[in-house]
């Protein structure tokens, strides 16, 4: 029996896809618990997920460290990296105290040769990552929480800051309603949702789906 060259090529491409790593993008509105879920998933050794430290031009917050949560850089540095075509994806938030830029840099942190990664990003960031790395390599993890609970969490979190800015809390809450509307989610191909009303169950469900892809 003679095997066609087309079949051989298809099998080779499938094998290559199987060994290539994935980028899992954790998304959700503000105060849905993304940071907590992220830390729990990264802490599960069996998932072997790597992290990528993103960049931002926003001010550093109490309890954060440069190079841990983010690389905190100037607007000038952000612009220079863009000019050098080093920015993989970038998001700008028009806050009440000015524009804050969050972005991912092609700085050698990502190697999809058998390695899986976990990101926290937005719909826009997710779509830019898919454009850069390919749809087969970038997969969404969308978590959600009831709006009243999110708003309460946001206020409590802001209260712990040295100079609470509740105007920004309100701005972000309303912006999320638009950014993560059903039309936008469906447009991005995001159908599955993970409810974070019970942290343990939410993390368990996400971990099971990631393990199922290995």
DRENSE-802610 format. One line per field, with one value per atom (N, C-alpha, C): residue number from 0; residue in three letters; atom name; y, x, z. Coordinates in steps of 0.001 Angstrom, whole numbers, plus 500000, padded with zeros to 6 digits. Each point is the difference from the previous one (the first is absolute). Layout:
num <- [NUM, ...]
residuo <- [ala, ...]
atomo <- [CA, ...]
north <- [Y, ...]
east <- [X, ...]
up <- [Z, ...]
//
This chain:
num <- [0, 0, 0, 1, 1, 1, 2, 2, 2, 3, 3, 3, 4, 4, 4, 5, 5, 5, 6, 6, 6, 7, 7, 7, 8, 8, 8, 9, 9, 9, 10, 10, 10, 11, 11, 11, 12, 12, 12, 13, 13, 13, 14, 14, 14, 15, 15, 15, 16, 16, 16, 17, 17, 17, 18, 18, 18, 19, 19, 19, 20, 20, 20, 21, 21, 21, 22, 22, 22, 23, 23, 23, 24, 24, 24, 25, 25, 25, 26, 26, 26, 27, 27, 27, 28, 28, 28, 29, 29, 29, 30, 30, 30, 31, 31, 31, 32, 32, 32, 33, 33, 33, 34, 34, 34, 35, 35, 35, 36, 36, 36, 37, 37, 37, 38, 38, 38, 39, 39, 39, 40, 40, 40, 41, 41, 41, 42, 42, 42, 43, 43, 43, 44, 44, 44, 45, 45, 45, 46, 46, 46, 47, 47, 47, 48, 48, 48, 49, 49, 49, 50, 50, 50, 51, 51, 51, 52, 52, 52, 53, 53, 53, 54, 54, 54, 55, 55, 55, 56, 56, 56, 57, 57, 57, 58, 58, 58, 59, 59, 59, 60, 60, 60, 61, 61, 61, 62, 62, 62, 63, 63, 63, 64, 64, 64, 65, 65, 65, 66, 66, 66, 67, 67, 67, 68, 68, 68, 69, 69, 69, 70, 70, 70, 71, 71, 71, 72, 72, 72, 73, 73, 73, 74, 74, 74, 75, 75, 75, 76, 76, 76, 77, 77, 77, 78, 78, 78, 79, 79, 79, 80, 80, 80, 81, 81, 81, 82, 82, 82, 83, 83, 83, 84, 84, 84, 85, 85, 85, 86, 86, 86, 87, 87, 87, 88, 88, 88, 89, 89, 89, 90, 90, 90, 91, 91, 91, 92, 92, 92, 93, 93, 93, 94, 94, 94, 95, 95, 95, 96, 96, 96, 97, 97, 97, 98, 98, 98, 99, 99, 99, 100, 100, 100, 101, 101, 101, 102, 102, 102, 103, 103, 103, 104, 104, 104, 105, 105, 105, 106, 106, 106, 107, 107, 107, 108, 108, 108, 109, 109, 109, 110, 110, 110, 111, 111, 111, 112, 112, 112, 113, 113, 113, 114, 114, 114, 115, 115, 115, 116, 116, 116, 117, 117, 117, 118, 118, 118, 119, 119, 119, 120, 120, 120, 121, 121, 121, 122, 122, 122, 123, 123, 123, 124, 124, 124, 125, 125, 125, 126, 126, 126, 127, 127, 127, 128, 128, 128, 129, 129, 129, 130, 130, 130, 131, 131, 131, 132, 132, 132, 133, 133, 133, 134, 134, 134, 135, 135, 135, 136, 136, 136, 137, 137, 137, 138, 138, 138, 139, 139, 139, 140, 140, 140, 141, 141, 141, 142, 142, 142, 143, 143, 143, 144, 144, 144, 145, 145, 145, 146, 146, 146, 147, 147, 147, 148, 148, 148, 149, 149, 149, 150, 150, 150, 151, 151, 151, 152, 152, 152, 153, 153, 153, 154, 154, 154, 155, 155, 155, 156, 156, 156, 157, 157, 157, 158, 158, 158, 159, 159, 159, 160, 160, 160, 161, 161, 161, 162, 162, 162, 163, 163, 163, 164, 164, 164, 165, 165, 165, 166, 166, 166, 167, 167, 167, 168, 168, 168, 169, 169, 169, 170, 170, 170, 171, 171, 171, 172, 172, 172, 173, 173, 173, 174, 174, 174, 175, 175, 175, 176, 176, 176, 177, 177, 177, 178, 178, 178, 179, 179, 179, 180, 180, 180, 181, 181, 181, 182, 182, 182, 183, 183, 183, 184, 184, 184, 185, 185, 185, 186, 186, 186, 187, 187, 187, 188, 188, 188, 189, 189, 189, 190, 190, 190, 191, 191, 191, 192, 192, 192, 193, 193, 193, 194, 194, 194, 195, 195, 195, 196, 196, 196, 197, 197, 197, 198, 198, 198, 199, 199, 199, 200, 200, 200, 201, 201, 201, 202, 202, 202, 203, 203, 203, 204, 204, 204, 205, 205, 205, 206, 206, 206, 207, 207, 207, 208, 208, 208, 209, 209, 209, 210, 210, 210, 211, 211, 211, 212, 212, 212, 213, 213, 213]
residuo <- [unk, unk, unk, unk, unk, unk, unk, unk, unk, unk, unk, unk, unk, unk, unk, unk, unk, unk, unk, unk, unk, unk, unk, unk, unk, unk, unk, unk, unk, unk, unk, unk, unk, unk, unk, unk, unk, unk, unk, unk, unk, unk, unk, unk, unk, unk, unk, unk, unk, unk, unk, unk, unk, unk, unk, unk, unk, unk, unk, unk, unk, unk, unk, unk, unk, unk, unk, unk, unk, unk, unk, unk, unk, unk, unk, unk, unk, unk, unk, unk, unk, unk, unk, unk, unk, unk, unk, unk, unk, unk, unk, unk, unk, unk, unk, unk, unk, unk, unk, unk, unk, unk, unk, unk, unk, unk, unk, unk, unk, unk, unk, unk, unk, unk, unk, unk, unk, unk, unk, unk, unk, unk, unk, unk, unk, unk, unk, unk, unk, unk, unk, unk, unk, unk, unk, unk, unk, unk, unk, unk, unk, unk, unk, unk, unk, unk, unk, unk, unk, unk, unk, unk, unk, unk, unk, unk, unk, unk, unk, unk, unk, unk, unk, unk, unk, unk, unk, unk, unk, unk, unk, unk, unk, unk, unk, unk, unk, unk, unk, unk, unk, unk, unk, unk, unk, unk, unk, unk, unk, unk, unk, unk, unk, unk, unk, unk, unk, unk, unk, unk, unk, unk, unk, unk, unk, unk, unk, unk, unk, unk, unk, unk, unk, unk, unk, unk, unk, unk, unk, unk, unk, unk, unk, unk, unk, unk, unk, unk, unk, unk, unk, unk, unk, unk, unk, unk, unk, unk, unk, unk, unk, unk, unk, unk, unk, unk, unk, unk, unk, unk, unk, unk, unk, unk, unk, unk, unk, unk, unk, unk, unk, unk, unk, unk, unk, unk, unk, unk, unk, unk, unk, unk, unk, unk, unk, unk, unk, unk, unk, unk, unk, unk, unk, unk, unk, unk, unk, unk, unk, unk, unk, unk, unk, unk, unk, unk, unk, unk, unk, unk, unk, unk, unk, unk, unk, unk, unk, unk, unk, unk, unk, unk, unk, unk, unk, unk, unk, unk, unk, unk, unk, unk, unk, unk, unk, unk, unk, unk, unk, unk, unk, unk, unk, unk, unk, unk, unk, unk, unk, unk, unk, unk, unk, unk, unk, unk, unk, unk, unk, unk, unk, unk, unk, unk, unk, unk, unk, unk, unk, unk, unk, unk, unk, unk, unk, unk, unk, unk, unk, unk, unk, unk, unk, unk, unk, unk, unk, unk, unk, unk, unk, unk, unk, unk, unk, unk, unk, unk, unk, unk, unk, unk, unk, unk, unk, unk, unk, unk, unk, unk, unk, unk, unk, unk, unk, unk, unk, unk, unk, unk, unk, unk, unk, unk, unk, unk, unk, unk, unk, unk, unk, unk, unk, unk, unk, unk, unk, unk, unk, unk, unk, unk, unk, unk, unk, unk, unk, unk, unk, unk, unk, unk, unk, unk, unk, unk, unk, unk, unk, unk, unk, unk, unk, unk, unk, unk, unk, unk, unk, unk, unk, unk, unk, unk, unk, unk, unk, unk, unk, unk, unk, unk, unk, unk, unk, unk, unk, unk, unk, unk, unk, unk, unk, unk, unk, unk, unk, unk, unk, unk, unk, unk, unk, unk, unk, unk, unk, unk, unk, unk, unk, unk, unk, unk, unk, unk, unk, unk, unk, unk, unk, unk, unk, unk, unk, unk, unk, unk, unk, unk, unk, unk, unk, unk, unk, unk, unk, unk, unk, unk, unk, unk, unk, unk, unk, unk, unk, unk, unk, unk, unk, unk, unk, unk, unk, unk, unk, unk, unk, unk, unk, unk, unk, unk, unk, unk, unk, unk, unk, unk, unk, unk, unk, unk, unk, unk, unk, unk, unk, unk, unk, unk, unk, unk, unk, unk, unk, unk, unk, unk, unk, unk, unk, unk, unk, unk, unk, unk, unk, unk, unk, unk, unk, unk, unk, unk, unk, unk, unk, unk, unk, unk, unk, unk, unk, unk, unk, unk, unk, unk, unk, unk, unk, unk, unk, unk, unk, unk, unk, unk, unk, unk, unk, unk, unk, unk, unk, unk, unk, unk, unk, unk, unk, unk, unk, unk, unk, unk, unk, unk, unk, unk]
atomo <- [N, CA, C, N, CA, C, N, CA, C, N, CA, C, N, CA, C, N, CA, C, N, CA, C, N, CA, C, N, CA, C, N, CA, C, N, CA, C, N, CA, C, N, CA, C, N, CA, C, N, CA, C, N, CA, C, N, CA, C, N, CA, C, N, CA, C, N, CA, C, N, CA, C, N, CA, C, N, CA, C, N, CA, C, N, CA, C, N, CA, C, N, CA, C, N, CA, C, N, CA, C, N, CA, C, N, CA, C, N, CA, C, N, CA, C, N, CA, C, N, CA, C, N, CA, C, N, CA, C, N, CA, C, N, CA, C, N, CA, C, N, CA, C, N, CA, C, N, CA, C, N, CA, C, N, CA, C, N, CA, C, N, CA, C, N, CA, C, N, CA, C, N, CA, C, N, CA, C, N, CA, C, N, CA, C, N, CA, C, N, CA, C, N, CA, C, N, CA, C, N, CA, C, N, CA, C, N, CA, C, N, CA, C, N, CA, C, N, CA, C, N, CA, C, N, CA, C, N, CA, C, N, CA, C, N, CA, C, N, CA, C, N, CA, C, N, CA, C, N, CA, C, N, CA, C, N, CA, C, N, CA, C, N, CA, C, N, CA, C, N, CA, C, N, CA, C, N, CA, C, N, CA, C, N, CA, C, N, CA, C, N, CA, C, N, CA, C, N, CA, C, N, CA, C, N, CA, C, N, CA, C, N, CA, C, N, CA, C, N, CA, C, N, CA, C, N, CA, C, N, CA, C, N, CA, C, N, CA, C, N, CA, C, N, CA, C, N, CA, C, N, CA, C, N, CA, C, N, CA, C, N, CA, C, N, CA, C, N, CA, C, N, CA, C, N, CA, C, N, CA, C, N, CA, C, N, CA, C, N, CA, C, N, CA, C, N, CA, C, N, CA, C, N, CA, C, N, CA, C, N, CA, C, N, CA, C, N, CA, C, N, CA, C, N, CA, C, N, CA, C, N, CA, C, N, CA, C, N, CA, C, N, CA, C, N, CA, C, N, CA, C, N, CA, C, N, CA, C, N, CA, C, N, CA, C, N, CA, C, N, CA, C, N, CA, C, N, CA, C, N, CA, C, N, CA, C, N, CA, C, N, CA, C, N, CA, C, N, CA, C, N, CA, C, N, CA, C, N, CA, C, N, CA, C, N, CA, C, N, CA, C, N, CA, C, N, CA, C, N, CA, C, N, CA, C, N, CA, C, N, CA, C, N, CA, C, N, CA, C, N, CA, C, N, CA, C, N, CA, C, N, CA, C, N, CA, C, N, CA, C, N, CA, C, N, CA, C, N, CA, C, N, CA, C, N, CA, C, N, CA, C, N, CA, C, N, CA, C, N, CA, C, N, CA, C, N, CA, C, N, CA, C, N, CA, C, N, CA, C, N, CA, C, N, CA, C, N, CA, C, N, CA, C, N, CA, C, N, CA, C, N, CA, C, N, CA, C, N, CA, C, N, CA, C, N, CA, C, N, CA, C, N, CA, C, N, CA, C, N, CA, C, N, CA, C, N, CA, C, N, CA, C, N, CA, C, N, CA, C, N, CA, C, N, CA, C, N, CA, C, N, CA, C, N, CA, C, N, CA, C, N, CA, C, N, CA, C, N, CA, C, N, CA, C, N, CA, C, N, CA, C, N, CA, C, N, CA, C, N, CA, C, N, CA, C, N, CA, C]
north <- [498793, 501207, 501252, 500866, 501219, 501152, 500647, 501122, 501290, 500814, 501230, 501003, 500847, 501040, 500973, 500237, 500906, 499455, 498669, 499378, 500099, 499739, 500072, 501405, 500995, 501386, 500343, 499516, 500263, 499385, 498788, 499332, 500724, 500486, 500733, 501297, 500685, 501245, 499737, 498876, 499653, 499698, 499244, 499667, 501255, 500927, 501250, 500810, 500035, 500747, 499397, 498651, 499326, 500341, 500215, 500279, 501491, 500827, 501437, 500417, 500960, 500482, 500856, 500286, 500831, 501228, 501051, 501183, 500079, 499850, 500104, 501424, 500650, 501399, 500092, 500375, 500144, 501400, 500043, 501283, 500098, 501226, 500243, 501463, 500438, 501372, 500229, 501253, 500315, 499350, 499575, 499399, 498674, 499263, 498651, 498951, 500462, 499075, 499450, 500713, 499502, 499752, 500952, 499849, 498773, 499778, 498848, 498690, 499928, 498795, 499757, 501062, 499914, 499374, 500503, 499496, 498541, 499633, 498600, 499070, 500409, 499155, 499890, 501119, 499976, 499100, 499947, 499190, 498502, 499602, 498570, 499415, 499313, 499500, 499063, 499266, 499049, 500681, 501273, 500735, 500553, 500193, 500483, 501269, 500941, 501254, 501025, 500678, 501051, 501366, 500954, 501347, 500922, 501065, 501047, 501318, 500702, 501290, 501065, 500626, 501040, 501342, 500984, 501356, 500949, 501058, 501010, 501366, 501034, 501367, 500568, 499223, 500515, 500026, 500819, 500058, 498670, 499698, 498778, 500153, 498917, 500038, 499437, 500316, 499481, 498471, 499411, 498544, 499390, 500791, 499490, 500205, 499215, 500113, 500017, 500878, 500088, 498683, 499461, 498739, 498784, 500207, 498887, 500035, 500968, 500146, 500529, 501030, 500626, 500593, 500348, 500904, 501388, 500867, 501341, 500940, 500491, 500797, 501334, 500880, 501311, 499911, 501022, 500080, 500060, 500676, 500103, 498624, 499160, 498635, 499178, 500160, 499301, 500390, 501290, 500474, 499472, 499942, 499528, 498523, 499208, 498575, 499796, 500852, 499932, 500319, 501021, 500378, 498878, 499209, 498886, 498725, 500090, 498845, 498864, 500355, 499020, 499724, 500798, 499861, 498985, 498907, 498944, 500410, 500527, 500489, 501138, 500924, 501185, 500442, 500419, 500488, 501327, 500932, 501308, 500251, 500380, 500314, 501506, 500628, 501437, 500261, 500102, 500150, 501470, 500238, 501368, 500777, 499297, 500673, 499918, 499634, 499922, 498607, 499852, 498720, 499075, 498739, 498964, 498949, 499617, 499021, 498689, 498908, 498667, 499275, 499287, 499363, 498815, 499164, 498839, 500231, 499704, 500282, 498705, 500022, 498878, 500096, 499570, 500152, 498667, 498913, 498689, 499193, 500546, 499259, 498829, 500094, 498992, 499091, 498696, 498987, 498867, 499912, 499012, 498609, 499765, 498676, 499052, 499569, 499056, 500624, 501328, 500677, 500651, 499904, 500645, 501218, 501036, 501248, 500428, 500815, 500551, 501515, 500687, 501463, 500498, 501225, 500744, 501139, 500108, 501043, 500397, 500780, 500453, 499335, 500269, 499464, 500502, 501278, 500570, 499339, 499835, 499357, 498569, 499284, 498619, 499912, 500895, 499987, 500345, 500910, 500353, 498841, 499284, 498835, 498909, 499794, 498993, 500377, 501285, 500469, 499780, 500199, 499882, 498535, 499153, 498617, 498962, 500391, 499047, 499524, 499802, 499615, 498671, 499077, 498682, 500036, 501070, 500084, 500835, 500776, 500913, 499652, 499649, 499515, 500849, 500273, 500877, 499268, 500678, 499550, 501200, 500025, 501152, 499713, 500810, 499810, 501163, 499713, 501030, 499885, 501130, 500133, 500977, 499859, 500912, 501440, 500939, 501400, 500619, 499710, 500610, 499544, 498746, 499484, 500614, 500185, 500619, 501429, 500750, 501391, 500093, 499131, 499998, 499657, 499008, 499626, 501161, 500697, 501116, 501113, 500313, 501052, 499588, 498759, 499516, 500026, 499627, 500007, 501420, 500915, 501391, 500635, 499603, 500555, 499730, 498933, 499643, 500802, 500779, 500802, 501224, 500510, 501172, 501193, 500157, 501081, 499412, 499517, 499369, 500944, 499422, 500781, 499292, 500376, 499315, 500402, 501158, 500385, 498986, 499555, 499024, 498650, 499639, 498751, 500024, 501124, 500132, 499992, 500703, 500062, 498605, 499258, 498665, 499066, 500099, 499139, 500212, 501250, 500306, 499623, 500209, 499656, 498495, 499224, 498536, 499508, 500680, 499604, 500073, 500957, 500162, 499099, 499972, 499232, 498508, 499504, 498568, 499703, 500781, 499741, 498691, 499448, 498699, 500026, 501094, 500098, 499901, 500678, 499985, 498611, 499333, 498661, 499009, 500061, 499093, 500302, 501281, 500403, 499425, 499881, 499462, 498474, 499402, 498547, 499402, 500797, 499518, 499564, 498709, 499427, 499474, 499261, 499406, 501042, 499921, 500914, 499179, 500534, 499375, 500918, 499519, 500805, 499943, 501186, 500056, 500359, 499332, 500163, 499095, 498931, 499094, 499837, 500575, 500016, 498601, 499080, 498643, 499325, 500131, 499373, 500652, 501314, 500723, 499559, 499975, 499593, 498545, 499167, 498572, 499805, 500751, 499864, 500463, 501113, 500497, 499047, 499517, 499075, 498713, 499535, 498774, 500215, 501166, 500284, 500147, 500616, 500147, 498624, 499169, 498657, 499169, 500200, 499251, 500328, 501118, 500404, 499544, 499477, 499576, 498614]
east <- [500851, 499149, 500883, 499770, 500805, 499325, 500782, 499472, 500305, 498988, 500184, 500858, 500662, 500849, 499146, 498758, 499102, 499663, 499773, 499672, 501184, 501188, 501211, 500185, 499780, 500151, 498994, 498750, 498969, 500366, 500557, 500400, 501161, 500926, 501145, 499540, 499054, 499474, 499247, 499259, 499257, 500951, 501067, 500976, 500691, 500289, 500649, 499086, 498706, 499027, 499875, 500090, 499856, 501132, 501207, 501141, 500187, 499350, 500113, 499257, 500570, 499370, 498774, 499253, 498804, 500136, 499323, 499883, 498548, 499757, 498651, 499802, 498956, 499758, 498815, 500285, 498987, 499393, 498689, 499312, 498760, 499540, 498786, 499930, 498847, 499836, 500803, 500140, 500756, 499341, 500856, 499553, 499261, 500325, 499440, 500922, 501122, 500910, 501078, 500309, 500993, 501363, 500452, 501315, 500060, 498938, 499969, 499973, 499156, 499922, 501343, 500600, 501305, 501039, 500088, 500996, 499757, 498727, 499684, 500401, 499725, 500347, 501517, 500699, 501463, 500604, 499348, 500511, 499765, 499229, 499731, 501098, 500950, 501180, 499648, 498895, 499624, 499621, 499608, 499647, 501234, 501077, 501283, 499824, 499219, 499767, 501076, 500494, 500986, 499323, 500636, 499456, 500822, 499383, 500675, 499732, 501036, 499827, 499719, 498844, 499628, 500591, 499709, 500505, 498820, 500198, 498968, 500614, 499263, 500432, 499252, 499110, 499265, 500918, 499648, 500816, 499976, 501075, 500072, 499102, 499313, 499097, 500672, 499437, 500523, 500002, 501137, 500115, 500536, 500129, 500526, 501511, 500643, 501444, 500314, 500892, 500375, 500619, 499495, 500510, 499261, 499081, 499210, 498589, 499188, 498665, 500110, 500824, 500246, 501407, 500449, 501129, 499381, 500283, 499418, 500936, 499506, 500855, 499330, 500774, 499477, 499267, 499224, 499307, 501022, 501098, 501056, 500567, 500180, 500498, 498998, 498718, 498937, 500045, 500146, 500044, 501232, 501110, 501234, 499892, 499420, 499809, 499070, 498996, 499120, 500759, 500837, 500798, 500945, 500438, 500911, 499243, 498654, 499141, 500161, 500160, 500172, 498699, 498968, 498744, 499097, 499686, 499146, 498536, 499596, 498631, 500032, 499058, 499979, 498568, 499710, 498672, 500149, 499130, 500041, 498695, 500135, 498838, 499970, 498886, 499850, 499424, 500877, 499566, 499749, 499460, 499712, 501277, 501139, 501282, 500938, 499449, 500822, 500001, 500673, 500063, 501035, 499597, 500904, 500114, 501216, 500253, 500497, 499384, 500435, 500410, 501117, 500436, 500934, 500106, 500883, 501116, 501215, 501167, 500655, 500448, 500751, 501433, 500173, 501282, 500657, 499519, 500605, 499348, 498966, 499344, 499175, 499517, 499089, 500708, 499907, 500539, 498979, 499277, 498924, 500480, 501275, 500554, 499740, 498740, 499634, 499660, 499990, 499696, 498622, 499252, 498686, 500100, 499211, 500047, 498604, 499961, 498741, 500121, 499069, 499953, 498739, 500045, 498785, 499924, 498870, 499900, 498543, 499761, 498661, 499609, 498796, 499578, 500918, 500319, 500882, 501374, 500534, 501302, 499967, 498919, 499825, 500006, 499282, 499928, 501351, 500738, 501328, 500985, 499899, 500860, 499705, 498721, 499623, 500528, 499963, 500509, 501505, 500710, 501454, 500459, 499364, 500462, 499161, 498799, 499134, 498871, 498833, 498814, 500165, 500773, 500147, 500874, 500755, 500930, 499477, 498939, 499506, 498545, 499757, 498686, 499430, 498683, 499394, 499530, 500106, 499438, 499240, 498689, 499203, 499263, 500270, 499336, 499029, 498946, 498998, 499426, 499512, 499410, 498833, 498998, 498859, 500463, 499329, 500429, 500027, 498996, 499977, 501178, 500389, 501146, 501305, 500081, 501202, 500181, 498920, 500078, 500435, 499459, 500377, 501481, 500478, 501415, 500894, 499581, 500801, 500132, 498895, 500020, 500894, 499890, 500824, 501481, 500330, 501394, 500542, 499194, 500457, 500181, 499198, 500076, 501361, 500669, 501299, 501155, 499753, 501050, 500324, 501230, 500424, 499104, 499625, 499099, 498876, 498941, 498892, 499414, 499691, 499421, 498717, 498893, 498745, 499401, 500415, 499566, 500518, 501240, 500594, 499297, 499591, 499252, 498719, 499285, 498749, 500263, 501050, 500325, 500302, 500825, 500383, 498800, 499127, 498816, 499138, 499739, 499170, 500693, 501309, 500750, 499969, 500089, 499971, 498674, 498927, 498680, 499951, 500718, 500032, 501057, 501194, 501105, 499711, 499269, 499719, 498515, 499365, 498596, 499900, 498798, 499804, 500414, 499706, 500361, 501513, 500754, 501458, 500553, 499431, 500464, 499762, 498813, 499679, 500843, 500276, 500832, 501410, 500467, 501335, 499993, 498815, 499908, 500022, 499658, 500017, 498591, 499859, 498702, 499978, 501035, 500038, 500326, 499306, 500229, 500291, 500835, 500290, 499475, 499006, 499402, 500892, 500407, 500864, 499213, 498872, 499247, 500565, 500664, 500710, 501402, 500988, 501369, 500529, 499793, 500527, 499427, 498690, 499357, 500431, 500168, 500425, 501396, 500922, 501379, 500039, 499222, 499944, 499529, 498976, 499447, 501011, 500675, 500989, 501177, 500475, 501143, 499680, 498769, 499589, 500037, 499555, 499998, 501426, 500872, 501395, 500668, 499775, 500582, 499501, 498753, 499425, 500607, 500684, 500632, 501442, 500549, 501408, 500149]
up <- [500000, 500000, 500000, 499056, 499882, 500749, 500852, 500780, 499256, 499823, 499236, 500771, 499236, 500602, 500817, 499534, 500706, 501380, 500089, 501289, 500949, 499472, 500820, 500549, 499149, 500426, 501090, 499847, 501001, 501337, 499976, 501231, 500670, 499197, 500542, 500661, 499362, 500558, 501294, 500059, 501211, 501148, 499711, 501029, 500514, 499080, 500392, 500905, 499661, 500807, 501390, 500091, 501281, 500956, 499477, 500869, 500243, 499209, 500208, 501264, 500690, 501217, 499713, 501061, 499896, 500905, 499611, 500843, 500440, 501297, 500554, 500500, 499510, 500344, 500956, 501242, 501031, 499902, 499834, 499794, 500875, 500171, 500755, 500387, 500414, 500447, 501277, 500397, 501208, 501220, 500943, 501261, 499825, 498965, 499852, 500629, 500538, 500665, 499090, 498943, 499025, 500649, 500813, 500620, 500903, 500768, 500911, 499229, 498966, 499174, 499315, 499500, 499342, 500924, 501223, 500958, 500346, 500107, 500324, 498861, 498764, 498850, 499834, 500174, 499892, 501073, 501167, 501099, 499838, 499003, 499772, 499115, 500613, 499292, 498855, 500163, 498961, 498686, 500065, 498782, 499294, 500748, 499444, 499161, 500538, 499287, 500355, 498992, 500222, 499956, 500614, 500012, 499101, 499614, 499227, 500716, 500343, 500674, 498944, 500119, 499058, 500381, 499194, 500204, 500171, 500766, 500143, 500296, 499604, 500285, 501201, 500597, 501163, 501219, 501000, 501220, 500757, 500652, 500795, 501225, 500379, 501143, 501245, 501132, 501263, 499977, 500384, 500040, 498722, 498930, 498738, 499931, 499152, 499806, 498514, 499582, 498590, 499545, 498877, 499488, 500527, 500925, 500532, 499418, 500416, 499411, 498569, 499830, 498702, 499994, 498793, 499857, 499872, 500942, 500002, 499241, 498853, 499114, 499672, 499404, 499604, 498663, 499703, 498717, 498870, 500247, 498992, 499656, 501025, 499778, 499195, 500296, 499254, 498525, 499741, 498624, 499265, 500686, 499371, 499631, 500890, 499721, 498808, 499878, 498837, 498714, 500055, 498832, 499585, 500978, 499724, 499629, 499878, 499671, 501004, 501257, 501064, 500759, 499740, 500734, 499304, 500703, 499452, 500065, 501125, 500182, 500996, 499838, 500850, 500241, 501234, 500366, 500718, 499717, 500642, 500751, 501268, 500827, 500244, 499649, 500172, 501393, 500988, 501380, 500332, 501178, 500425, 500321, 500091, 500273, 498792, 498849, 498796, 499394, 498864, 499296, 500633, 500214, 500476, 498906, 499658, 498957, 500623, 499587, 500402, 498721, 500023, 498759, 500247, 498984, 500020, 498994, 500408, 499168, 499517, 498771, 499434, 500532, 501253, 500685, 500354, 499379, 500236, 501098, 500647, 501076, 499482, 498764, 499456, 499007, 500250, 499094, 499943, 498892, 499880, 499599, 500108, 499693, 501172, 500118, 501047, 501332, 500108, 501248, 499936, 501108, 500093, 500904, 499660, 500744, 500427, 501066, 500479, 500063, 499337, 499945, 500696, 500490, 500335, 498989, 499310, 498987, 499790, 498955, 499620, 498687, 499541, 498702, 498886, 500039, 498985, 500046, 501213, 500134, 499509, 500319, 499553, 498480, 499354, 498537, 499370, 500598, 499484, 500160, 501118, 500221, 498974, 499700, 498999, 498620, 499715, 498710, 499905, 501098, 500011, 499998, 500848, 500171, 499252, 499538, 499311, 500901, 499401, 500761, 500723, 499412, 500610, 501249, 500186, 501130, 501165, 499776, 501030, 500336, 501263, 500416, 501149, 499977, 501011, 501251, 501141, 501272, 500575, 499806, 500402, 501299, 501034, 501281, 500255, 500764, 500262, 501408, 500491, 501328, 499875, 500853, 499963, 500211, 499312, 500019, 501393, 500819, 501332, 500847, 499850, 500745, 499493, 498690, 499426, 500507, 500006, 500432, 501461, 500828, 501409, 500162, 499268, 500065, 499565, 498953, 499479, 501030, 500665, 501012, 501173, 500435, 501113, 499644, 498776, 499558, 499934, 499486, 499878, 501370, 500944, 501351, 500636, 499563, 500580, 499420, 498944, 499387, 500858, 499848, 500770, 499705, 498718, 499596, 499148, 500632, 499257, 498951, 498826, 498915, 499548, 500603, 499718, 498652, 499495, 498655, 498978, 500203, 499090, 500113, 501203, 500195, 499169, 500063, 499243, 498495, 499582, 498571, 499459, 500762, 499528, 499969, 501009, 500046, 498765, 499644, 498837, 498687, 499944, 498784, 499761, 501080, 499865, 499443, 500370, 499505, 498475, 499451, 498547, 499359, 500607, 499423, 499954, 501009, 500077, 499769, 499155, 499679, 499219, 499954, 499341, 498538, 499313, 498583, 499816, 500871, 499901, 500299, 500995, 500359, 498854, 499419, 498906, 498762, 499783, 498869, 500130, 501239, 500258, 500080, 499840, 500021, 501394, 501015, 501377, 500390, 500197, 500330, 501435, 500367, 501337, 501056, 501148, 501114, 501252, 500869, 501284, 501101, 500755, 501060, 501239, 500475, 501174, 501256, 500190, 501245, 501081, 499584, 500904, 499429, 500673, 499482, 499724, 500923, 499841, 498764, 499816, 498846, 498696, 500024, 498804, 499568, 500945, 499693, 499547, 500649, 499650, 498564, 499584, 498651, 498950, 500260, 499051, 499890, 501165, 500006, 499234, 500125, 499301, 498485, 499549, 498566, 499461, 500773, 499559, 499945, 501017, 500025, 498822, 499633, 498886, 498662, 499904, 498740, 499899, 501081, 499996, 499379]
//
